[in-house]
Amino acid sequence: MIIRMTGALALILGLMLGMAFLLRKWGGMGGKAGTRYIEIIENRLLLPKRHVSLIRVAGHYFLIGSTERGMNLLGRMEGKDMEAFDRIIREGSGKTATGEESP
């Protein structure tokens, strides 16, 4: 009886681990394997429980503020605007807005 229960438990755990692997590999529900539609460019902690995040969705950039009460859209930029912003950041610090070293 104990061997049978141990075998059933091992089977269930194996199925759960297999499903977790497949979900991670395929990025959740729908879409092609490895396709990322939303990319978090950078997160910054401003104060405890207050963050600012720069995210990219389909070539558009969004600046999102989040607190314990919710999230707010602080601003948005198109890809060409982000390139100009990147140039300004690079001239001042030697790094791009995404933190990469400039050429």
C-alpha positions in Angstrom: 0.0 0.0 0.0 2.8 2.4 0.9 4.7 1.6 -2.3 1.6 2.2 -4.3 1.0 5.6 -2.6 4.6 6.6 -3.1 4.4 5.7 -6.8 1.3 7.7 -7.3 2.9 10.7 -5.5 6.0 10.4 -7.7 3.8 10.3 -10.8 1.9 13.4 -9.8 5.1 15.3 -8.9 6.6 14.3 -12.2 3.6 15.5 -14.1 3.7 18.9 -12.2 7.4 19.4 -12.9 6.9 18.5 -16.6 4.0 21.0 -16.9 6.1 23.7 -15.2 9.0 23.0 -17.7 6.7 23.2 -20.7 5.0 26.4 -19.5 8.4 28.1 -18.9 9.7 26.9 -22.3 6.7 28.1 -24.2 6.3 31.4 -22.2 2.9 30.6 -20.8 -0.3 30.5 -22.8 -0.3 30.9 -26.6 2.4 32.3 -28.8 5.4 30.7 -30.4 8.1 29.2 -28.2 10.5 31.9 -27.0 8.4 34.8 -28.3 8.5 37.8 -26.0 6.0 40.6 -26.6 6.6 42.5 -23.4 10.2 43.3 -22.3 11.1 45.0 -19.0 14.0 47.3 -19.9 14.7 48.6 -16.4 13.2 48.8 -12.9 14.1 51.5 -10.3 13.2 51.6 -6.7 12.5 55.2 -5.7 11.2 54.8 -2.2 10.0 51.7 -0.3 7.1 50.2 -2.2 7.5 52.8 -5.0 9.0 51.8 -8.3 9.4 53.1 -11.9 9.6 50.7 -14.7 10.5 51.2 -18.4 8.9 48.5 -20.6 8.8 47.8 -24.3 5.7 46.4 -26.0 5.8 46.0 -29.8 8.4 48.8 -30.3 6.6 51.2 -28.0 8.1 52.2 -24.7 6.1 52.9 -21.6 7.2 54.4 -18.3 5.1 52.9 -15.5 4.9 54.0 -11.9 3.8 51.5 -9.3 3.0 51.8 -5.6 1.1 49.6 -3.1 -2.1 51.3 -4.3 -1.7 50.5 -8.0 0.1 51.4 -11.3 0.0 54.5 -13.4 1.2 55.3 -16.9 3.7 58.1 -16.5 4.7 58.4 -20.2 5.2 56.7 -23.5 7.7 56.9 -26.4 7.9 55.5 -29.8 11.0 53.7 -30.9 12.4 56.7 -32.7 11.9 58.9 -29.6 13.7 56.2 -27.5 16.7 56.3 -30.0 17.0 60.1 -29.4 16.7 59.6 -25.7 19.3 56.9 -25.8 21.7 59.3 -27.7 21.3 61.9 -24.9 21.9 59.4 -22.2 25.0 58.0 -24.0 26.5 61.5 -24.5 26.2 62.1 -20.7 27.2 58.8 -19.2 28.8 56.6 -21.9 26.0 54.1 -21.5 22.7 53.6 -23.3 19.3 54.0 -21.6 19.2 50.2 -21.3 22.5 50.2 -19.4 24.6 48.8 -22.2 28.0 50.3 -23.0 27.9 52.6 -26.0 30.3 52.0 -28.9 
